[in-house]
Amino acid sequence: MCNFKYKQNKYYSMKKVIDKKVYNTETAELVASFRNMDNRTNFRFFEEELYVTKKGAFFLYGEGNALSQYSIPNGNGSSGGEDIVVLTAEETYDWLEKYNQTEAIEEYFADNLEEA
């Protein structure tokens, strides 16, 4: 795992309607991002950006190559793709914890934390 980012610059732009709600990377706040490797030419490369809307809904913008979870079927193979995925609060917390985004956890989920 590499390139953990907390509130860095937005890299991509995408808008998608899901269940009559608009999720837009241009109007949402970037919370954190993760890139699985620096080699963008690797077929397994992917990058995800976690956003929160003005109304408090969390979503991921993801982009990846042909062997990533964002691939798109293309004839007998696949190609790179992108998508927006809506997350529950629990899924958001799990994503942040998985990628060691401590600052974001403390900012958005402080009420759920306690000293060890």
ROTORDREN-200636 format. One line per field, with one value per residue: residue number from 1; residue in one letter; chain; x, y, z of N, C-alpha, C, O in turn. Coordinates in pm, 1 decimal. Layout:
<nodes>
num: [NUM  ...]
residu: [A  ...]
chaine: [A  ...]
n_c1: [X  ...]
n_c2: [Y  ...]
n_c3: [Z  ...]
ca_c1: [X  ...]
ca_c2: [Y  ...]
ca_c3: [Z  ...]
c_c1: [X  ...]
c_c2: [Y  ...]
c_c3: [Z  ...]
o_c1: [X  ...]
o_c2: [Y  ...]
o_c3: [Z  ...]
</nodes>
This chain:
<nodes>
num: [1  2  3  4  5  6  7  8  9  10  11  12  13  14  15  16  17  18  19  20  21  22  23  24  25  26  27  28  29  30  31  32  33  34  35  36  37  38  39  40  41  42  43  44  45  46  47  48  49  50  51  52  53  54  55  56  57  58  59  60  61  62  63  64  65  66  67  68  69  70  71  72  73  74  75  76  77  78  79  80  81  82  83  84  85  86  87  88  89  90  91  92  93  94  95  96  97  98  99  100  101  102  103  104  105  106  107  108  109  110  111  112  113  114  115  116]
residu: [M  C  N  F  K  Y  K  Q  N  K  Y  Y  S  M  K  K  V  I  D  K  K  V  Y  N  T  E  T  A  E  L  V  A  S  F  R  N  M  D  N  R  T  N  F  R  F  F  E  E  E  L  Y  V  T  K  K  G  A  F  F  L  Y  G  E  G  N  A  L  S  Q  Y  S  I  P  N  G  N  G  S  S  G  G  E  D  I  V  V  L  T  A  E  E  T  Y  D  W  L  E  K  Y  N  Q  T  E  A  I  E  E  Y  F  A  D  N  L  E  E  A]
chaine: [A  A  A  A  A  A  A  A  A  A  A  A  A  A  A  A  A  A  A  A  A  A  A  A  A  A  A  A  A  A  A  A  A  A  A  A  A  A  A  A  A  A  A  A  A  A  A  A  A  A  A  A  A  A  A  A  A  A  A  A  A  A  A  A  A  A  A  A  A  A  A  A  A  A  A  A  A  A  A  A  A  A  A  A  A  A  A  A  A  A  A  A  A  A  A  A  A  A  A  A  A  A  A  A  A  A  A  A  A  A  A  A  A  A  A  A]
n_c1: [84.3  43.6  99.0  -83.2  -323.2  -445.5  -695.6  -593.4  -524.1  -791.0  -804.2  -957.6  -1268.3  -1608.7  -1954.0  -2249.9  -2575.0  -2745.5  -2996.7  -3173.3  -3016.0  -2757.5  -2418.9  -2122.5  -1797.9  -1695.3  -1838.3  -1841.4  -1658.6  -1323.3  -1204.9  -1008.8  -756.1  -647.5  -394.9  -309.7  -61.0  234.3  284.3  125.6  92.5  59.0  -161.1  -323.2  -345.5  -511.0  -694.6  -848.8  -1074.0  -1209.7  -1504.9  -1716.2  -2044.4  -2218.3  -2438.2  -2358.2  -2324.8  -2126.7  -1901.6  -1718.3  -1492.9  -1364.8  -1099.2  -947.8  -726.9  -728.9  -732.0  -832.1  -1074.5  -1231.3  -1250.7  -1380.3  -1583.1  -1481.0  -1536.3  -1353.4  -1192.7  -1091.7  -1103.8  -969.2  -1153.6  -1394.8  -1579.1  -1846.3  -1915.8  -2148.0  -2118.7  -2198.3  -2196.8  -2060.0  -1921.3  -1759.7  -1602.0  -1468.8  -1323.1  -1152.6  -1010.1  -890.6  -707.0  -547.3  -610.4  -590.2  -616.1  -846.8  -1035.1  -1036.7  -1140.4  -1397.2  -1520.3  -1493.9  -1659.9  -1694.1  -1464.4  -1233.1  -992.6  -732.9]
n_c2: [-117.3  227.4  585.6  736.3  975.9  1263.1  1480.8  1603.6  1754.3  1741.7  1493.9  1394.5  1420.5  1361.7  1288.8  1141.4  999.2  836.5  648.7  871.3  1076.2  1313.2  1264.6  1425.9  1492.0  1741.7  1916.1  1804.9  1744.8  1651.3  1387.6  1186.1  987.9  698.1  509.5  213.7  147.5  294.9  255.5  328.3  193.7  -70.9  -344.2  -395.8  -162.9  82.4  368.3  542.7  790.2  935.3  1099.4  1350.6  1468.5  1788.2  1739.9  1539.3  1278.5  997.6  898.1  701.3  780.9  594.7  473.8  269.4  22.3  -245.5  -492.0  -427.0  -355.7  -172.1  -224.2  -258.3  -473.6  -574.8  -693.2  -981.7  -930.7  -686.1  -338.6  -36.0  154.4  368.0  472.3  572.8  503.1  466.1  494.4  359.2  496.9  316.8  159.6  359.4  427.2  180.3  172.0  394.2  309.5  74.2  177.4  325.8  594.3  795.0  1068.8  1152.5  976.6  1066.6  1322.0  1284.3  1075.0  1100.0  1073.7  802.9  697.4  583.2  593.2  349.0]
n_c3: [0.0  -67.4  -82.7  97.6  156.5  312.8  283.9  42.6  -278.9  -517.9  -765.0  -973.1  -1155.9  -1131.0  -1174.1  -1051.6  -1046.4  -794.1  -661.7  -679.2  -582.4  -613.5  -657.7  -651.4  -733.1  -765.2  -603.3  -353.5  -44.3  -34.6  154.7  205.4  37.1  -149.5  -303.9  -460.0  -562.1  -707.4  -974.2  -1244.4  -1482.6  -1429.9  -1451.8  -1233.3  -1093.8  -894.3  -776.5  -511.6  -395.1  -113.5  -36.6  118.2  116.6  118.9  272.0  434.8  340.1  256.5  -3.4  -243.1  -498.9  -751.1  -955.1  -1196.1  -1346.2  -1595.1  -1450.0  -1205.2  -942.3  -1065.8  -1331.5  -1667.0  -1853.5  -2179.0  -2466.3  -2516.1  -2302.7  -2064.8  -1971.7  -1829.4  -1582.9  -1414.5  -1121.4  -899.6  -566.9  -317.1  33.9  355.9  691.5  855.4  664.7  561.6  786.1  817.3  574.8  610.0  837.1  739.3  555.9  717.5  791.6  1009.2  1093.0  952.9  1059.9  1324.2  1283.4  1159.3  1294.8  1568.9  1794.1  1817.6  1916.2  2168.7  2434.8  2447.4]
ca_c1: [0.0  123.3  35.5  -197.5  -339.9  -555.4  -736.5  -503.4  -595.5  -874.6  -738.9  -1052.3  -1399.1  -1714.1  -2085.2  -2335.2  -2701.0  -2772.9  -3118.4  -3224.8  -2924.4  -2642.9  -2287.3  -2039.5  -1666.3  -1666.0  -1905.7  -1819.6  -1528.5  -1231.2  -1167.3  -883.1  -741.4  -556.8  -347.2  -251.0  78.0  272.2  298.2  -5.6  84.8  26.8  -302.6  -395.5  -346.2  -634.5  -689.7  -980.3  -1086.0  -1327.1  -1566.7  -1837.2  -2127.0  -2259.8  -2541.0  -2296.0  -2319.0  -1993.3  -1891.6  -1586.7  -1467.8  -1256.8  -1052.0  -847.5  -690.5  -805.2  -745.2  -874.7  -1217.8  -1301.0  -1240.8  -1503.9  -1572.6  -1461.7  -1517.5  -1295.6  -1105.1  -1143.7  -1025.2  -981.3  -1279.5  -1413.0  -1714.1  -1877.1  -1978.6  -2198.7  -2080.5  -2262.0  -2100.3  -1977.3  -1830.4  -1663.0  -1508.0  -1386.7  -1229.8  -1052.2  -925.4  -812.9  -598.3  -474.1  -640.1  -618.8  -663.8  -985.3  -1117.3  -1051.7  -1226.0  -1534.2  -1575.0  -1437.7  -1754.6  -1686.8  -1331.4  -1199.2  -854.1  -709.1]
ca_c2: [0.0  348.2  713.9  772.9  1120.4  1317.5  1613.2  1658.4  1808.9  1649.9  1455.5  1355.4  1482.6  1273.3  1309.8  1025.4  995.7  706.2  656.7  1007.6  1169.4  1346.7  1256.6  1504.2  1517.3  1885.0  1990.9  1736.8  1767.4  1538.2  1348.9  1112.0  908.7  583.8  453.2  85.3  141.4  411.2  216.4  342.0  105.2  -205.3  -373.9  -400.6  -29.0  156.5  479.3  578.3  913.9  936.6  1232.0  1370.9  1573.0  1894.0  1682.5  1438.8  1144.4  958.3  816.0  681.0  785.0  501.7  462.8  164.6  -42.0  -359.9  -600.0  -368.7  -366.6  -73.3  -262.2  -266.6  -579.1  -520.6  -807.6  -1097.4  -885.1  -574.3  -216.0  44.6  224.0  451.7  462.2  630.4  403.9  525.2  418.0  388.1  547.3  203.4  127.2  469.1  407.4  63.3  211.4  480.9  228.3  -16.9  250.4  398.4  737.5  831.1  1206.7  1158.0  906.9  1157.3  1435.0  1248.5  969.7  1121.5  1025.8  657.0  658.1  590.2  556.6  206.7]
ca_c3: [0.0  -71.8  -110.5  179.7  154.0  392.1  235.5  -58.8  -394.0  -594.0  -889.2  -1075.8  -1149.8  -1178.8  -1114.3  -1075.6  -971.9  -733.2  -579.8  -687.9  -516.5  -697.5  -595.6  -741.2  -675.0  -773.9  -497.0  -225.3  17.8  -35.1  290.3  201.0  -84.5  -142.7  -431.1  -422.1  -606.5  -787.8  -1113.8  -1310.3  -1598.4  -1382.3  -1476.9  -1105.3  -1034.1  -871.2  -682.1  -458.9  -319.5  -26.9  -29.3  197.3  57.1  211.2  360.2  520.4  279.9  212.4  -123.6  -302.3  -642.4  -778.4  -1093.1  -1199.4  -1472.4  -1645.6  -1351.9  -1077.8  -916.1  -1147.7  -1472.5  -1745.4  -1955.3  -2312.7  -2553.8  -2446.7  -2194.9  -1987.4  -1977.7  -1708.4  -1566.2  -1297.7  -1066.9  -769.6  -480.3  -193.5  152.8  483.8  789.4  898.1  554.1  554.5  895.8  784.2  468.4  671.1  924.2  654.4  491.9  821.9  779.1  1147.7  1103.8  905.4  1160.8  1438.4  1246.1  1122.6  1380.8  1702.6  1895.9  1823.5  1961.5  2309.8  2463.7  2469.1]
c_c1: [88.7  36.1  -93.0  -207.1  -461.0  -580.6  -633.6  -588.8  -679.0  -805.8  -838.2  -1183.6  -1501.6  -1842.2  -2171.5  -2460.1  -2725.1  -2891.5  -3168.6  -3141.2  -2802.5  -2516.2  -2189.2  -1905.8  -1630.4  -1725.8  -1888.4  -1679.1  -1445.6  -1186.4  -1030.1  -875.5  -639.7  -522.5  -274.1  -106.5  107.4  278.7  160.8  -18.7  54.0  -123.4  -385.5  -403.6  -488.1  -609.2  -832.8  -970.0  -1216.3  -1375.9  -1682.1  -1913.3  -2161.2  -2365.0  -2487.0  -2292.4  -2177.1  -2001.0  -1746.5  -1593.1  -1349.6  -1226.3  -944.7  -828.7  -767.0  -821.6  -779.7  -1024.3  -1298.6  -1295.5  -1378.9  -1486.3  -1567.6  -1432.7  -1468.0  -1206.0  -1171.5  -1051.8  -1045.5  -1114.8  -1280.0  -1556.6  -1723.9  -1955.5  -2019.5  -2162.4  -2167.6  -2154.8  -2006.4  -1877.3  -1722.1  -1557.8  -1413.5  -1283.3  -1117.6  -956.1  -834.7  -690.7  -529.2  -489.5  -682.8  -674.4  -810.2  -1078.8  -1141.5  -1142.9  -1372.5  -1599.7  -1523.9  -1529.2  -1748.1  -1555.5  -1319.7  -1053.1  -843.3  -665.4]
c_c2: [123.4  470.4  737.6  924.3  1158.5  1458.8  1676.1  1716.7  1701.6  1621.2  1437.0  1428.8  1385.6  1308.1  1189.7  1037.1  853.1  723.6  800.1  1110.5  1188.4  1342.2  1317.6  1534.5  1665.5  1962.7  1927.9  1769.0  1639.6  1511.6  1284.0  1036.7  798.0  538.8  324.2  67.9  265.2  381.7  216.2  250.5  -38.7  -229.4  -375.8  -264.7  20.8  269.3  510.7  709.7  908.5  1080.5  1230.9  1487.6  1678.2  1844.4  1567.4  1297.3  1117.4  877.3  807.4  710.7  691.9  494.8  355.7  105.1  -173.2  -475.4  -547.2  -389.7  -265.7  -105.1  -272.7  -378.1  -517.7  -636.8  -928.0  -1057.9  -776.6  -454.6  -140.6  115.0  308.6  437.5  543.4  526.3  473.1  433.6  456.8  445.4  435.4  164.0  233.3  453.9  290.3  96.1  296.5  402.5  135.8  52.2  348.0  550.3  794.1  972.2  1219.1  1087.8  999.4  1275.3  1395.1  1146.7  979.7  1064.9  874.4  606.0  666.6  549.8  407.5  182.7]
c_c3: [0.0  -92.7  -32.6  181.4  238.5  344.9  143.5  -171.7  -461.5  -726.5  -1003.5  -1057.3  -1207.1  -1104.9  -1150.5  -989.4  -925.3  -640.5  -566.1  -613.3  -605.3  -612.6  -693.5  -673.6  -677.5  -657.0  -359.5  -173.7  13.0  108.1  291.6  68.8  -63.4  -283.0  -395.6  -466.5  -689.4  -936.9  -1182.9  -1432.9  -1558.1  -1400.4  -1349.0  -1035.0  -1012.1  -773.0  -639.7  -383.2  -242.2  -13.6  69.0  133.9  163.0  309.3  444.3  467.0  229.3  83.7  -168.6  -450.9  -663.6  -926.5  -1093.7  -1337.3  -1494.0  -1546.9  -1213.2  -1059.6  -997.9  -1297.2  -1535.6  -1847.4  -2095.1  -2406.8  -2476.8  -2329.8  -2113.1  -2006.1  -1847.4  -1703.2  -1440.9  -1249.5  -938.9  -692.8  -351.1  -76.9  272.0  576.8  833.8  790.0  539.4  662.7  865.0  676.8  526.3  759.8  842.8  594.9  588.1  811.7  915.1  1162.2  1060.6  1003.2  1278.5  1406.2  1227.1  1216.0  1524.1  1812.9  1913.5  1884.7  2113.1  2326.4  2489.5  2613.4]
o_c1: [196.1  -84.1  -199.4  -107.6  -565.0  -496.7  -591.6  -710.9  -641.9  -755.3  -804.5  -1206.5  -1484.5  -1840.0  -2168.1  -2453.1  -2725.2  -2886.5  -3202.1  -3189.3  -2751.0  -2507.4  -2173.3  -1902.8  -1545.0  -1670.2  -1918.1  -1592.6  -1492.5  -1136.1  -943.9  -975.0  -557.3  -609.1  -185.6  -36.1  15.6  278.5  89.1  -129.6  25.4  -203.9  -507.3  -462.9  -574.9  -513.3  -925.6  -870.3  -1321.6  -1298.5  -1738.8  -1855.3  -2135.6  -2379.8  -2562.9  -2260.0  -2115.2  -2093.4  -1664.0  -1687.0  -1245.3  -1314.5  -860.6  -903.4  -858.6  -917.8  -758.2  -1092.7  -1421.5  -1332.0  -1479.5  -1387.3  -1639.3  -1317.0  -1533.1  -1149.0  -1293.3  -937.6  -1129.3  -1181.3  -1179.6  -1644.9  -1622.9  -2050.1  -1935.7  -2173.6  -2205.7  -2036.1  -1886.1  -1760.9  -1607.1  -1438.3  -1292.5  -1168.4  -1000.5  -835.3  -716.5  -583.6  -461.1  -391.8  -797.3  -770.3  -888.3  -1190.1  -1253.9  -1215.2  -1462.2  -1722.1  -1512.2  -1480.2  -1793.0  -1537.9  -1387.5  -997.1  -933.9  -640.3]
o_c2: [123.8  460.1  756.9  992.6  1092.8  1547.0  1789.8  1726.5  1584.2  1712.1  1462.0  1491.9  1333.6  1350.8  1141.3  1079.4  759.8  806.0  845.2  1219.9  1093.5  1407.8  1268.5  1596.5  1710.2  2064.4  1991.9  1814.3  1532.7  1601.5  1322.7  1023.3  803.2  530.8  325.0  -18.1  332.5  474.3  116.2  231.2  -121.1  -142.5  -359.0  -254.0  4.8  265.6  505.9  736.9  880.2  1171.4  1126.1  1591.4  1658.6  1900.3  1504.4  1204.6  1203.7  798.5  893.2  670.8  708.7  508.1  350.5  133.2  -205.8  -551.2  -616.6  -436.1  -272.5  -21.5  -293.1  -379.6  -422.5  -674.6  -972.3  -1145.1  -776.2  -467.8  -177.8  133.2  319.7  396.5  578.2  467.6  532.2  311.4  572.9  442.6  457.4  137.8  202.0  465.9  301.0  52.9  274.1  426.2  120.8  -7.6  441.0  624.5  835.5  993.1  1288.7  1134.9  1010.0  1323.0  1465.2  1133.6  878.3  1013.9  823.1  485.6  746.6  480.3  346.9  68.7]
o_c3: [60.2  -117.2  -91.5  205.4  234.5  363.5  165.1  -159.9  -462.1  -792.4  -1119.3  -954.2  -1317.4  -989.5  -1263.6  -874.0  -1005.7  -549.2  -456.6  -583.9  -664.4  -508.9  -805.2  -567.3  -600.9  -615.7  -258.6  -248.7  52.0  175.5  370.5  -2.4  27.9  -370.1  -310.0  -413.7  -736.3  -1017.9  -1179.8  -1482.7  -1644.9  -1367.0  -1355.5  -927.7  -1098.0  -695.9  -720.4  -316.2  -299.3  16.8  99.7  101.9  281.8  418.0  517.9  541.1  167.2  63.5  -137.2  -519.8  -600.5  -1011.3  -1003.9  -1431.0  -1418.5  -1559.2  -1113.8  -1150.9  -999.6  -1379.9  -1467.7  -1920.6  -2125.7  -2425.0  -2382.2  -2264.3  -2094.8  -2050.3  -1765.3  -1805.2  -1370.6  -1324.8  -877.8  -745.3  -282.9  -86.8  287.0  544.3  848.0  820.1  508.6  635.8  884.7  686.3  495.6  757.8  873.7  584.8  544.9  822.3  933.0  1236.4  1125.4  1026.9  1327.4  1493.6  1274.1  1216.3  1593.0  1913.6  2016.0  1902.8  2177.6  2241.7  2546.7  2652.2]
</nodes>
